[in-house]
Amino acid sequence: MFVLSLSGRPGHGRTVSDPVPALLEALADLELPLPAERTVGPEALVLAGRAEEALEVLLRAAEVGGLAVGLGVGAVERPLPASVREIAGPASAAAEEAVRAAAATSQVPLVVRAADSRHQDTAADVEAVLQLVGWMIRARSRGQWEAVRALRHDPAATQAQLAERLSVTQQTVSRAVKTSGWREESAAHPLAVRLLSMIDLTSAR
């Protein structure tokens, strides 16, 4: 399982505004094992059952911005409780450790911890991939961000359709996508999913 602890506390580029409402809204349509919830103050907790879900949460959190993210990968206690705030187990503890480290960094505030110590190196590898993805998202202009978000939500859409939805020209969409690094970023997504899945599927239960 994948436990994501997210903190919007000020520091290292994060503002005093509370990003949790925007985060919960961004995650509302995802089919997660338990609904994402606010915990204490500007903090939230998310549980994902698959690597693809965990990656999607990370991408949406990066788009919201202003969040330090700790991802713990491993087992959680079963059966699952009624609320994500009540989850426990090695992955939960790993996520807590990870978000503390993420909140303390001056770099991209995203840290991955494997509950099973055998997978520390793989966790470091996927953390490097995800930090690079996070940096690319953070570096985008508003126009690039809007074009990429629209493309992510509807990958089959043509540039003409995206331009109509965004009320801009097709040339603007084409330029935004080309200069956003989206093609390069999306090429890294399958690698992140494979590494996360490897940790999850081979961790001690």
C-alpha positions in Angstrom: 0.0 0.0 0.0 1.0 3.6 -0.4 0.5 6.2 2.4 0.9 9.8 1.5 1.3 12.4 4.2 1.1 16.0 3.0 2.0 19.1 4.9 1.2 22.7 3.8 3.0 24.3 6.8 5.0 27.4 5.9 8.7 27.2 5.1 11.1 26.6 2.2 8.9 28.4 -0.3 5.6 27.3 1.1 3.3 30.2 1.9 1.0 30.6 4.9 -2.1 29.9 2.9 -3.8 26.5 3.4 -3.5 24.3 0.3 -5.5 21.4 1.8 -9.0 22.4 0.5 -7.6 22.7 -3.0 -5.8 19.3 -2.6 -8.9 17.5 -1.4 -10.9 19.0 -4.3 -8.2 17.9 -6.8 -8.3 14.3 -5.4 -12.1 14.0 -5.1 -12.7 12.0 -8.3 -10.0 9.4 -7.6 -11.1 5.9 -6.6 -9.0 5.5 -3.4 -9.4 2.7 -0.8 -10.4 5.4 1.7 -11.3 9.1 1.0 -8.4 11.6 1.5 -8.8 13.7 4.7 -7.4 16.6 6.5 -5.6 15.6 9.7 -4.3 18.5 11.8 -4.0 22.1 10.5 -2.7 22.4 6.9 -2.0 18.7 6.6 -3.7 15.8 4.9 -3.4 12.0 4.6 -4.1 9.8 1.5 -4.1 6.0 1.1 -3.5 4.5 -2.4 -3.8 0.9 -3.2 -1.8 0.9 -6.5 1.3 2.6 -7.7 -0.6 4.3 -10.5 -3.0 5.9 -7.9 0.0 7.0 -5.8 1.6 8.7 -8.8 -1.6 10.4 -9.7 -1.9 11.8 -6.1 1.6 13.0 -6.3 1.1 14.7 -9.6 -2.1 16.4 -8.5 -0.4 17.5 -5.2 2.4 19.0 -7.2 -0.1 20.9 -9.4 -1.8 22.3 -6.3 1.6 23.4 -5.0 2.7 24.5 -1.5 2.9 21.0 -0.1 5.6 18.9 1.4 4.9 15.2 0.5 6.0 12.1 2.3 5.3 8.8 0.6 5.5 5.6 2.7 5.4 2.2 0.8 4.6 -1.1 2.5 2.0 -2.8 4.6 -0.8 -1.3 6.6 -2.9 -3.0 9.3 -5.9 -4.8 8.1 -8.9 -4.6 8.0 -8.8 -1.0 6.9 -10.5 1.4 9.3 -13.4 3.7 8.5 -11.2 6.8 8.2 -7.8 7.2 6.6 -6.8 9.1 9.8 -6.9 5.8 11.7 -4.6 3.8 9.5 -1.6 2.2 11.1 1.3 0.0 10.2 4.8 0.2 8.7 3.8 2.2 5.6 2.1 4.8 7.8 5.1 5.2 10.0 7.3 5.4 6.9 5.1 8.2 5.5 5.4 10.2 8.8 9.1 9.9 8.7 9.2 10.9 5.0 7.0 14.0 5.4 9.2 15.3 8.2 12.2 15.0 5.9 10.4 16.6 3.0 9.3 19.6 5.1 12.9 20.2 6.2 14.4 20.2 2.7 15.2 23.3 0.6 14.9 21.2 -2.6 11.8 19.7 -4.1 9.8 18.7 -0.9 9.1 15.1 -1.8 10.6 12.1 0.1 9.9 8.4 -0.4 10.5 5.8 2.4 10.1 2.1 2.1 8.8 0.4 5.2 10.9 -2.7 4.3 14.6 -1.7 4.8 15.6 -4.1 2.0 14.1 -1.6 -0.4 15.9 1.6 0.7 17.9 1.9 -2.5 14.9 1.4 -4.7 13.0 4.1 -2.6 15.9 6.4 -3.2 15.8 5.7 -7.0 12.1 6.4 -7.3 12.5 9.5 -5.1 15.0 10.9 -7.5 12.6 10.3 -10.4 9.7 11.9 -8.6 11.7 14.9 -7.5 12.7 15.5 -11.1 9.0 15.3 -12.1 8.1 17.7 -9.3 10.8 20.1 -10.3 9.5 20.2 -13.9 5.9 20.8 -12.7 7.0 23.6 -10.3 9.1 25.3 -13.1 6.1 25.6 -15.5 4.5 28.9 -16.3 0.8 29.3 -15.7 0.1 28.8 -19.4 2.2 25.7 -19.6 0.6 24.3 -16.4 -2.9 24.9 -17.8 -2.1 23.2 -21.1 -0.4 20.2 -19.5 -3.3 19.8 -16.9 -5.8 19.8 -19.7 -3.8 17.3 -21.7 -3.4 15.0 -18.6 -7.1 15.0 -18.0 -7.9 14.2 -21.6 -4.9 12.6 -23.3 -6.9 11.9 -26.5 -7.9 15.5 -27.1 -6.4 17.3 -30.1 -4.6 20.6 -29.7 -7.5 22.3 -31.4 -9.9 20.9 -28.7 -7.6 21.9 -25.9 -7.2 25.4 -27.3 -11.0 25.8 -27.5 -11.4 24.7 -23.8 -8.6 27.0 -22.7 -9.8 29.9 -24.8 -6.4 30.3 -26.5 -5.1 29.6 -30.0 -3.9 26.2 -31.1 -0.4 27.7 -31.6 -0.4 28.8 -28.0 -1.2 25.3 -26.8 1.4 23.7 -29.1 4.1 26.1 -27.8 3.1 25.6 -24.2 3.2 21.8 -24.4 6.5 21.7 -26.3 8.2 24.0 -23.8 6.7 22.5 -20.7 8.7 19.3 -20.7 5.5 17.3 -20.6 6.7 14.7 -23.1 9.9 14.1 -21.1 8.0 14.1 -17.8 5.3 11.7 -19.0 8.1 9.3 -20.3 9.3 9.0 -16.7 5.9 8.1 -15.3 6.1 4.3 -16.2 9.5 4.0 -14.5 8.1 5.6 -11.3 5.2 3.2 -11.3 7.4 0.2 -11.9 9.8 1.1 -9.0 6.9 1.9 -6.6 5.2 -1.4 -7.6 8.4 -3.3 -7.0 8.7 -2.0 -3.5 5.1 -2.6 -2.7 4.8 -6.2 -4.1 8.0 -7.5 -2.5 7.8 -5.8 0.9 7.3 -7.8 4.1 3.6 -8.2 5.1 
